[in-house]
Amino acid sequence: MSILNLKTDVIIIGAGAAGLMCAIEAGKRGRQVIVLERNDRIGKKIRISGGGRCNFTNIFVRPETYLSENPHFAKSALARYTAEHFCELVKRHRISFHEKKLGQLFCDDSAQDVIDLLTKECEQNGVKILTSTTVNQIQKDDQFCVSTASRLYESKSLVIATGGLSIPTLGATDLGYKIARQFGLHIITPRPGLVPLVWGKEEQNIFQELSGVSINTVVYFQDQTFRENILFTHRGLSGPAILQISSYWENGQPIAIDLLPEVNILEIFKAHASSKMEMKNLLIQYLPRRFVDVFCSHYIHNKPLNQYSPHEFDRAAQIIHHWEIVPAGTEGYSKAEVTVGGVDTNELSSKTMESNKIAGLYFIGEVVDVTGHLGGYNFQWAWASGYVAGQYV
Ligand SMILES: Cc1cc2nc3c(=O)[nH]c(=O)nc-3n(C[C@H](O)[C@H](O)[C@H](O)COP(=O)(O)OP(=O)(O)OC[C@H]3O[C@@H](n4cnc5c(N)ncnc54)[C@H](O)[C@@H]3O)c2cc1C
């Protein structure tokens, strides 16, 4: 096999949301750009995102909707490339979209529309994309030298847009972190985020029969609260409120769930204190019957309401409004939507995404220690960080 060096201005590793946006912007500036992608096609995560309709941004993006060791880092990029900017691009390509809930914008038809948009923009701006091309190694002398199985590529600017570790079957690798370490950049230990939580053995036996039950709740962990549904699965809990809290949850710590945020159940108990109605029959007016059956068997003794003491009512109300559970763990990277942690933002310029130590080396998107909430925030970070890097590479 002959090894030929191919020289270009900019090499981008990873044809996901961040890498493609960076390529388009650099191409607009007349830079010669090559994107190297190990998958046989670009944007595999975009394709399956948002249940196939791609929740491509959120109109309520603000710095507090991101997790990072440095909560200020993302501000600059998010201010320079906003949700409105991406919506303008989507409109220009005549892609119809709608707000589903909570500011989340989805394609009306298919996530493929967003991939087609990025493909067209890349073509118009002279970006060269090489698929089925896995990067194995990087070296740096005067230029960066990137090795794949068949070729060496050289450039002055190298952009790492390799994403996080979630869903390895879609192409995720740890190459981005390896490159960061190789050049002496610190990494915030990655962990799965936006991920279902799993029960310990005892709770698994109790709750597995509730698989499919969904309840509108408020979920708490430390100073974070999310008001959305939880969903019982075969192995634990999922649903938007659980996915959100999972990004903050720390192993071994309890999370609390308010199962009836809309009502004051203690007042309702008191109003029924002289009733012969059983506790179960009262609770099924507010919560799914299957859940009430299991919950009453294990947490609240079921008997006629007129047999409860005030203290027992207090305790039952406390459990319903503040049900504490300690998950045994998460479903891991195979089910995680994102990776929390990544390249330490202290190593990067928030204006350009360039390494403070290594001139010409940029990190964008999910490989960086900036992780969005569920609801279009992660794509907005990918677009924004890709956009700003694209102005400087
Ligand atoms: C199931 C699912 C649904 C999601 N839905 C949404 C949603 O609706 N809205 C939202 O905002 N976010 C969503 N996300 C999160 C979002 O997809 C990511 O945050 C976003 O794709 C990150 O973009 P990125 O460009 O940084 O990384 P990625 O999109 O992961 O792209 C990285 C690319 O780098 C390539 N690569 C990796 N290693 C190498 C290598 N060694 N050589 C060459 N190429 C390499 C990978 O193949 C990949 O194509 C979802 C995630 C998942 C898993």
The ligand as an ORCA input file, in Angstrom:
! r2SCAN-3c Opt
* xyz 0 1
  C     -29.990      8.232     20.884
  C     -29.552      9.673     20.953
  C     -30.470     10.681     20.713
  C     -30.084     12.023     20.826
  N     -31.002     13.001     20.559
  C     -30.634     14.292     20.684
  C     -31.549     15.336     20.356
  O     -32.664     15.090     19.862
  N     -31.155     16.622     20.572
  C     -29.891     16.939     21.049
  O     -29.578     18.119     21.214
  N     -28.993     15.970     21.301
  C     -29.325     14.674     21.123
  N     -28.408     13.691     21.368
  C     -27.020     14.096     21.715
  C     -26.299     14.537     20.421
  O     -26.509     13.541     19.434
  C     -24.805     14.733     20.659
  O     -24.581     15.566     21.765
  C     -24.158     15.336     19.425
  O     -24.340     14.451     18.329
  C     -22.671     15.564     19.655
  O     -22.125     15.992     18.426
  P     -20.572     15.819     18.140
  O     -20.383     16.277     16.741
  O     -19.761     16.424     19.224
  O     -20.300     14.236     18.258
  P     -20.919     13.036     17.399
  O     -22.215     13.390     16.804
  O     -20.857     11.850     18.315
  O     -19.887     12.857     16.210
  C     -18.586     12.370     16.421
  C     -18.145     11.680     15.151
  O     -16.762     11.333     15.264
  C     -16.552     10.072     14.652
  N     -15.338      9.464     15.186
  C     -15.114      9.045     16.459
  N     -13.868      8.521     16.562
  C     -13.296      8.598     15.316
  C     -12.037      8.211     14.765
  N     -11.111      7.600     15.528
  N     -11.781      8.454     13.470
  C     -12.729      9.065     12.663
  N     -13.948      9.431     13.138
  C     -14.229      9.222     14.438
  C     -17.815      9.294     15.045
  O     -18.039      8.201     14.179
  C     -18.898     10.371     14.908
  O     -19.488     10.398     13.636
  C     -28.752     12.351     21.210
  C     -27.830     11.329     21.430
  C     -28.209     10.000     21.294
  C     -27.177      8.928     21.516
*
